[in-house]
Amino acid sequence: MSKRYKVLVIDDNEWIRTTLKDLLATSGYHVDIADNGETGISKVKSKCYDIVLSDVQMPKIDGIELLKQIKVYDSTLPVVMITGFPTVDTAIQAMKEGASDFITKPFRYEQVNMVVDKLVKERGGTKKGTQTSKKAKQNKTIESLNMKLNKKVKELSLMNSISESMNIPQMSSEDLFNKIVKVATELVDADGASILMIDNMSSELIVKAIKGKGTKKEVDSIIPIDGNIPWKEVMKGKHLVISGGNGFRKNMAVKGMNKSNSSVLIPLKIKDNVFGVLNVFDKLAGGKFGQEDVKLLLTLSRRASLNIENAILYESMYANLISTLQSLVAAIEARDRYTQQHSQRVTQLSVKVAEEMNCSQDDIDTIKFAGVLHDIGKISVSDSILLKKGKLTEKEIKVVQTHPVVGEKILYPLGLLPAERAIVRHHHERWDGKGYPDGLAGVAIPFLARIITVVDSYDAMTSNRPYRKAMESKEAINELVRCCGTQFDKDVVDAFKKVYSSKFFPKTSK
């Protein structure tokens, strides 16, 4: 290397800084380092560098903001972003702000050298200028080739970001559809997009996610498949770029689609079978979608189709599992006519109490799932004990008290969340620590289990049993209040009383 090019490495991780400095110094570069964005921009303004390598995540000034400041000071200075978690959002934003390339952690020696060598030589050639027309032509050719190469590198970076953005395990289909729509619009600078799923029974399209200004349809609305919009071509697996005149735009609006100047229709396929459509419309800057846009959207559709297939398969298996478990609970409750529908009542009322206590949607979903299963362990308790009309013996009581642990053991291999299993195991704990199976006390008892405990007790008190008649609702409420601080969490009982006062449920015995 005839000239020692100057490199500035900016990273708050000392090991990364030192490693890159040693690596590039070995290749003949003069390397300066900075441990934060403020120091980095100061060095850029005080010295002449040929290239800057900057981390994305840094304190004070992050990599994207630093990139903006460097480009304001010297728009020709190449900046390479270093990141361990490349997402499509980060990639698109960095490319828009003028980043020349990405280096992902953990980086390889060859990768770093290749990127740095290419960019410093490209900049060096640009700064020298030309002395003869022949030299100018050569430089123009080299610049053109470099632009094409840089474009390819950016494209590969975006492709990698697409894969990373879709690599999220156990995402619900609803969240996945919304994620795909968001990524699609950001990927090609579009105003809006939608995911449409095919209903093979009715030959209609169902909107599963949609965003964008002026959209006509909402999620779960229906769009007919007819000959006025070329759905048949898409159903055959062909993508379409449509730039419509007034007649086309009017027809799209009538059919419930977006009234757009330009649209891309991308088929979503599983094993060559089209099951849906990704519809992306209206470039933010105006104009039409180009081949590069289509290429990126096709890449996204292939990756998204795999995720959708996995999500649908998972949700189908999950639904079958829930159905099986609920049938098992129903069979358990059918053994005792006094407790039929007990789990459903407890779940419904517990959800209302959770809402009154401003629980998150995740907590409410946990109650909805685990509430109906909280007594599943009673399958291990014999009818002679469950249906006994007289008082239970001490030995029989101990048998009944095993059902929370048995229930958790039944559910554990099925991959339930810890919060869901905690409801099943701990719904008979007491605030004073005298409950079972673990004798937890106070806030050590999982919060959602405390809600189930109160509602479960209320439903038990207001239900007829073989050995006693049901209490009236007011009497049961008074009992809950009396046992605050010993058996029950007072905050939960207070919330329960508010739900009770709202007349959510009938105040009659069962």
C-alpha positions in Angstrom: 0.0 0.0 0.0 1.8 3.1 -1.3 -0.1 5.5 0.9 -1.0 4.9 4.5 -4.7 5.6 4.6 -6.1 7.0 7.8 -9.0 5.2 9.5 -11.0 6.3 12.5 -12.7 3.6 14.6 -15.5 4.7 16.9 -16.9 2.2 19.4 -17.7 2.2 23.1 -16.5 -1.4 23.4 -12.7 -1.3 24.2 -12.2 -4.9 22.9 -13.9 -4.0 19.5 -11.8 -0.8 19.2 -8.5 -2.5 19.9 -9.3 -5.5 17.7 -10.2 -3.4 14.7 -7.1 -1.1 15.3 -4.7 -4.1 15.4 -6.4 -5.7 12.4 -6.3 -2.6 10.2 -2.8 -1.6 11.3 -1.6 -5.1 10.2 -2.9 -4.2 6.7 -0.9 -1.0 6.6 -3.6 1.5 7.8 -3.0 4.4 10.2 -5.7 3.9 12.8 -7.2 6.4 15.4 -9.8 5.3 17.9 -12.6 7.1 19.8 -14.8 5.6 22.6 -17.9 7.7 21.9 -19.7 9.8 19.3 -18.7 13.1 20.7 -15.0 12.3 20.7 -15.4 10.8 17.2 -17.0 13.9 15.5 -14.4 16.1 17.2 -11.6 14.0 15.7 -13.3 14.0 12.2 -13.3 17.8 12.3 -9.7 18.1 13.5 -8.0 15.5 11.3 -8.3 14.2 7.7 -9.5 10.6 7.6 -10.1 8.4 4.6 -12.8 6.3 6.2 -14.8 6.1 9.5 -16.0 2.8 11.1 -18.7 3.5 13.7 -20.8 1.4 16.1 -24.6 1.9 15.9 -25.4 1.6 19.6 -23.4 4.1 21.6 -24.0 6.4 24.6 -24.3 10.2 24.2 -24.4 10.3 20.4 -25.5 7.0 18.7 -24.2 5.8 15.4 -27.0 7.1 13.2 -26.8 10.7 14.7 -23.0 10.6 14.3 -23.4 9.5 10.7 -25.7 12.6 10.1 -23.1 14.9 11.6 -20.2 13.5 9.7 -22.1 13.8 6.4 -22.9 17.5 7.1 -19.2 18.1 7.7 -17.9 16.0 4.8 -20.4 14.4 2.6 -17.7 12.4 0.7 -16.2 10.7 3.8 -17.2 7.0 3.7 -18.8 5.8 6.9 -19.2 2.1 7.7 -21.7 1.1 10.4 -20.8 -1.7 12.8 -23.6 -3.6 14.4 -24.4 -6.9 16.0 -28.1 -6.8 15.4 -28.8 -5.5 11.9 -32.5 -4.8 11.5 -34.3 -3.6 8.4 -35.2 -0.3 10.2 -31.6 0.4 11.0 -30.3 -0.6 7.6 -32.8 1.6 5.7 -32.3 4.6 8.0 -28.5 4.3 7.8 -28.5 3.9 4.0 -30.7 6.9 3.7 -28.3 9.0 5.8 -25.4 8.0 3.6 -23.8 4.9 5.2 -21.4 3.2 2.7 -21.7 -0.3 4.1 -22.4 -2.5 7.2 -20.0 -4.7 9.1 -21.8 -7.2 11.3 -20.5 -8.6 14.6 -18.7 -10.9 15.0 -16.7 -9.7 12.0 -14.1 -11.5 10.0 -10.7 -10.3 9.0 -11.3 -10.7 5.3 -14.7 -8.9 5.5 -13.3 -5.8 7.3 -10.3 -5.6 4.9 -12.4 -6.0 1.8 -14.9 -3.3 2.8 -12.2 -0.8 4.0 -9.9 -1.4 0.9 -12.8 -0.9 -1.5 -14.1 2.3 0.1 -10.7 4.1 0.7 -9.6 3.3 -2.9 -12.9 4.5 -4.3 -12.6 7.8 -2.3 -8.9 8.2 -3.2 -9.7 7.8 -6.9 -12.5 10.4 -6.6 -10.2 13.0 -4.8 -7.3 12.8 -7.3 -9.4 13.8 -10.2 -8.2 13.3 -13.8 -5.5 14.7 -15.9 -6.4 13.4 -19.3 -9.6 12.5 -21.0 -8.5 8.9 -21.1 -7.9 8.9 -17.4 -11.3 10.6 -16.9 -13.0 7.9 -18.8 -11.3 5.2 -16.8 -12.2 6.9 -13.6 -15.8 7.2 -14.8 -15.9 3.5 -15.6 -14.4 2.7 -12.2 -16.9 5.0 -10.5 -19.7 3.3 -12.3 -18.5 -0.1 -11.4 -18.1 1.0 -7.8 -21.6 2.4 -7.7 -22.9 -0.9 -9.0 -20.9 -2.8 -6.4 -21.9 -0.5 -3.6 -25.5 -0.9 -4.8 -25.1 -4.6 -4.6 -23.6 -4.4 -1.1 -26.5 -2.3 0.1 -28.9 -4.7 -1.5 -27.3 -7.6 0.3 -27.3 -5.7 3.6 -31.1 -5.1 3.1 -31.6 -8.8 2.2 -29.9 -9.7 5.5 -31.9 -7.2 7.4 -35.1 -8.7 5.9 -34.1 -12.1 7.2 -33.2 -10.7 10.7 -36.5 -8.7 10.9 -38.5 -11.8 10.3 -36.5 -14.0 12.6 -38.8 -13.7 15.6 -39.9 -17.0 17.3 -43.5 -17.6 18.4 -44.9 -14.4 17.0 -48.7 -14.4 16.7 -50.1 -14.4 13.1 -51.7 -11.0 13.8 -48.4 -9.5 15.0 -46.6 -11.2 12.1 -49.0 -9.7 9.5 -48.5 -6.2 10.9 -44.8 -6.7 11.0 -44.7 -7.7 7.3 -46.7 -4.7 6.3 -44.5 -2.4 8.3 -41.3 -3.9 6.8 -42.7 -3.8 3.3 -43.5 -0.1 3.4 -40.2 0.8 4.9 -38.3 -1.4 2.5 -39.5 0.4 -0.7 -40.5 3.8 0.7 -44.2 3.1 0.1 -47.1 4.9 1.7 -49.1 1.7 2.5 -49.4 -2.0 2.2 -51.8 -4.8 3.1 -51.8 -8.6 3.6 -54.7 -10.4 2.0 -55.4 -14.1 2.7 -57.4 -16.3 0.3 -60.6 -18.0 1.5 -60.7 -21.0 -0.7 -64.3 -21.8 0.2 -65.7 -18.4 -0.9 -63.0 -17.4 -3.4 -62.6 -14.1 -1.6 -59.7 -12.3 0.0 -59.7 -11.4 3.7 -57.7 -8.4 4.9 -55.4 -9.5 7.7 -53.3 -6.3 8.0 -53.3 -2.9 6.4 -51.7 0.5 6.8 -51.5 3.7 4.7 -53.4 6.9 4.1 -56.8 6.7 2.6 -57.2 2.9 3.0 -60.8 1.8 2.4 -60.8 -1.5 4.2 -60.3 -2.7 7.8 -58.8 -5.9 9.1 -61.1 -9.0 8.5 -63.0 -7.2 5.8 -63.8 -9.0 2.5 -62.6 -8.3 -1.0 -64.2 -10.2 -3.9 -61.9 -11.8 -6.5 -63.2 -10.9 -10.0 -61.9 -10.2 -13.4 -61.6 -6.4 -13.1 -58.5 -6.7 -11.0 -56.0 -9.2 -12.3 -56.1 -11.5 -9.3 -56.1 -14.6 -11.5 -52.5 -13.8 -12.6 -51.5 -13.4 -9.0 -53.2 -16.6 -8.0 -51.1 -18.4 -10.6 -48.0 -17.2 -8.7 -47.1 -14.2 -10.8 -46.2 -10.8 -9.3 -47.7 -7.7 -10.9 -46.7 -4.0 -11.0 -49.7 -1.9 -11.8 -49.7 1.7 -12.7 -53.3 2.6 -13.2 -55.0 5.4 -14.9 -58.2 7.1 -13.6 -60.3 4.1 -14.6 -58.1 1.6 -12.8 -57.9 3.7 -9.7 -61.6 4.2 -9.6 -62.1 0.4 -10.0 -59.6 -0.3 -7.2 -61.5 2.0 -4.9 -64.9 0.5 -5.7 -63.5 -3.0 -5.0 -62.4 -1.9 -1.6 -58.7 -1.6 -2.4 -56.6 1.5 -2.0 -57.1 4.2 -4.7 -53.4 4.2 -5.7 -51.3 5.5 -8.5 -49.0 2.5 -8.4 -49.3 -0.9 -6.7 -47.2 -4.1 -6.5 -49.1 -7.4 -6.0 -46.8 -10.1 -4.7 -48.2 -13.7 -4.2 -47.5 -15.4 -0.9 -46.8 -19.1 -1.5 -46.2 -22.3 0.4 -44.8 -25.0 -1.7 -45.9 -23.2 -4.9 -49.5 -22.9 -3.6 -50.6 -19.3 -3.4 -52.4 -18.6 -0.1 -52.3 -14.8 0.1 -51.2 -11.5 -1.5 -48.9 -8.8 -0.3 -50.2 -5.5 -1.8 -47.8 -2.5 -1.6 -49.0 0.8 -2.9 -48.0 4.4 -3.6 -44.3 5.5 -3.5 -43.8 8.2 -0.9 -41.8 10.3 -3.4 -44.3 9.7 -6.1 -43.6 7.8 -9.3 -43.8 4.0 -9.9 -42.3 1.0 -8.3 -39.2 -0.3 -10.1 -37.5 -3.7 -10.5 -35.3 -3.1 -7.5 -38.5 -2.6 -5.4 -40.0 -5.7 -6.8 -36.8 -7.7 -6.1 -36.8 -6.6 -2.4 -40.5 -7.4 -2.0 -40.1 -10.8 -3.6 -37.3 -11.6 -1.1 -39.5 -10.3 1.8 -42.5 -12.4 0.5 -40.4 -15.6 0.4 -39.1 -15.1 4.0 -42.6 -13.9 5.2 -44.3 -17.0 3.7 -42.2 -19.3 5.8 -43.0 -17.3 8.9 -46.7 -17.3 8.1 -46.7 -21.0 7.5 -45.0 -21.6 10.8 -47.3 -19.2 12.7 -50.5 -20.7 11.2 -49.2 -24.3 12.0 -48.3 -23.3 15.5 -51.6 -21.6 16.1 -53.5 -24.5 14.7 -51.6 -26.9 17.0 -52.1 -24.5 19.9 -55.8 -24.3 19.3 -56.1 -28.1 19.1 -54.2 -28.3 22.4 -56.4 -25.8 24.1 -59.5 -27.6 22.8 -58.2 -30.9 24.2 -57.3 -29.4 27.6 -60.7 -27.7 27.8 -62.5 -30.9 27.0 -60.5 -32.6 29.7 -61.5 -29.9 32.2 -65.2 -30.2 31.1 -65.0 -34.0 31.6 -63.6 -33.4 35.1 -66.3 -30.9 36.0 -69.0 -33.2 34.5 -68.2 -35.7 37.2 -69.7 -33.2 39.7 -72.9 -31.5 38.6 -72.3 -28.8 41.3 -69.1 -27.6 39.6 -70.1 -27.6 36.0 -68.9 -24.5 34.1 -66.9 -23.5 37.2 -63.7 -22.9 35.4 -65.3 -20.8 32.6 -67.1 -18.6 35.3 -63.8 -18.1 37.2 -61.9 -17.2 34.0 -64.5 -14.7 32.8 -64.8 -12.9 36.1 -61.0 -13.0 36.7 -60.5 -11.2 33.3 -62.9 -8.4 34.5 -61.0 -8.1 37.8 -57.7 -7.9 35.9 -59.1 -5.2 33.6 -60.3 -3.3 36.7 -56.7 -3.5 38.0 -55.3 -2.2 34.7 -53.4 -5.4 33.9 -51.6 -5.6 30.6 -53.1 -7.5 27.7 -50.4 -10.2 28.1 -51.6 -10.7 31.7 -55.3 -10.8 30.6 -54.4 -13.4 27.9 -52.6 -15.4 30.5 -55.7 -15.5 32.7 -57.9 -16.4 29.7 -55.7 -19.4 29.0 -54.7 -20.6 32.4 -58.0 -19.8 34.2 -59.9 -22.5 32.4 -57.2 -25.0 33.4 -56.6 -24.1 37.0 -58.4 -27.2 38.3 -57.1 -29.7 35.7 -55.1 -31.5 38.4 -58.4 -32.7 39.9 -58.3 -35.5 37.3 -56.1 -37.3 39.8 -58.8 -37.1 42.6 -61.2 -40.0 42.8 -65.0 -39.5 42.6 -65.3 -41.0 46.1 -63.5 -37.9 47.4 -64.8 -35.2 45.0 -68.5 -36.2 45.4 -68.4 -37.1 49.1 -71.4 -35.7 50.9 -69.9 -35.7 54.3 -66.8 -34.1 55.8 -63.4 -35.1 54.3 -60.9 -36.9 56.4 -57.5 -35.5 56.9 -56.0 -38.0 54.4 -58.7 -37.1 51.9 -58.0 -33.4 52.3 -54.3 -34.0 51.6 -55.3 -35.9 48.4 -57.4 -32.9 47.2 -54.5 -30.5 48.0 -52.3 -32.3 45.5 -54.3 -31.1 42.6 -52.4 -27.8 42.0 -49.1 -29.7 41.7 -50.6 -32.5 39.6 -52.1 -29.8 37.3 -48.7 -28.1 36.8 -47.1 -31.4 36.1 -49.7 -32.2 33.4 -49.1 -28.8 31.7 -45.3 -28.5 32.1 -44.4 -30.6 29.1 -46.7 -28.7 26.9 -44.5 -25.5 26.9 -46.8 -23.2 28.9 -45.4 -19.9 30.0 -44.2 -19.7 33.6 -47.0 -17.2 34.5 -49.6 -19.6 33.1 -48.2 -22.6 35.2 -48.0 -20.3 38.2 -51.8 -19.8 38.2 -52.4 -23.5 38.2 -49.9 -24.2 40.9 -50.5 -21.3 43.3 -54.3 -20.6 43.2 -54.7 -22.1 46.6 -52.0 -20.1 48.4 -53.0 -17.7 51.2 -51.9 -14.2 51.9 -50.8 -15.3 55.4 -48.7 -18.1 54.1 -51.0 -20.9 55.3 -52.1 -22.1 51.9 -50.8 -24.9 49.7 -48.8 -26.3 48.0 -45.8 -24.1 48.8 -47.0 -21.9 51.7 -46.2 -18.7 49.8 -47.2 -15.5 51.6 -48.1 -11.9 50.5 -46.5 -10.6 47.3 -44.5 -13.8 47.0 -47.7 -15.3 45.6 -47.8 -14.6 41.8 -50.1 -11.7 41.2 -52.4 -13.4 38.7 -52.7 -16.4 41.0 -54.0 -14.0 43.7 -56.7 -12.8 41.3 -57.8 -16.4 40.5 -57.8 -17.2 44.2 -60.3 -14.5 45.1 -62.6 -15.3 42.2 -62.3 -19.1 42.7 -63.3 -18.7 46.3 -66.3 -16.5 45.4 -67.5 -19.0 42.9 -67.1 -21.9 45.3 -69.0 -20.1 48.1 -71.9 -19.2 45.8 -72.2 -22.7 44.3 -74.2 -25.5 45.8 -72.2 -28.4 47.2 -73.2 -31.9 48.3 -72.6 -31.0 51.9 -74.0 -27.4 52.0 -76.1 -24.9 50.1 -74.7 -21.9 48.3 -74.2 -18.6 49.9 -75.9 -15.5 48.6 -73.6 -13.1 46.7 -73.6 -10.4 49.4 -72.8 -12.9 52.0 -69.9 -14.3 49.9 -68.6 -10.7 49.3 -68.6 -10.1 53.1 -66.6 -13.2 53.6 -64.0 -12.1 51.1 -63.7 -8.8 52.9 -63.5 -10.5 56.3 -60.6 -12.6 55.0 -58.6 -9.8 53.6 -55.0 -9.8 54.9 -55.3 -13.5 56.0 -56.5 -15.5 53.0 -56.8 -12.8 50.3 -55.0 -9.9 48.8 -56.9 -6.7 49.9 -56.2 -4.9 46.6 -57.7 -7.8 44.6 -60.8 -8.0 46.8 -61.3 -4.2 46.4 -61.1 -4.6 42.6 -63.5 -7.6 42.8 -66.0 -5.5 44.8 -65.9 -2.8 42.1 -66.6 -5.4 39.4 -69.4 -6.8 41.5 -70.9 -3.4 41.8 -70.8 -2.9 38.1 -73.4 -5.7 37.7 -71.1 -7.7 35.4 -72.5 -11.0 36.7 -75.8 -12.1 38.3 -75.8 -12.1 42.0 -77.6 -15.4 42.5 -76.4 -18.8 43.7 -75.5 -21.5 41.3 
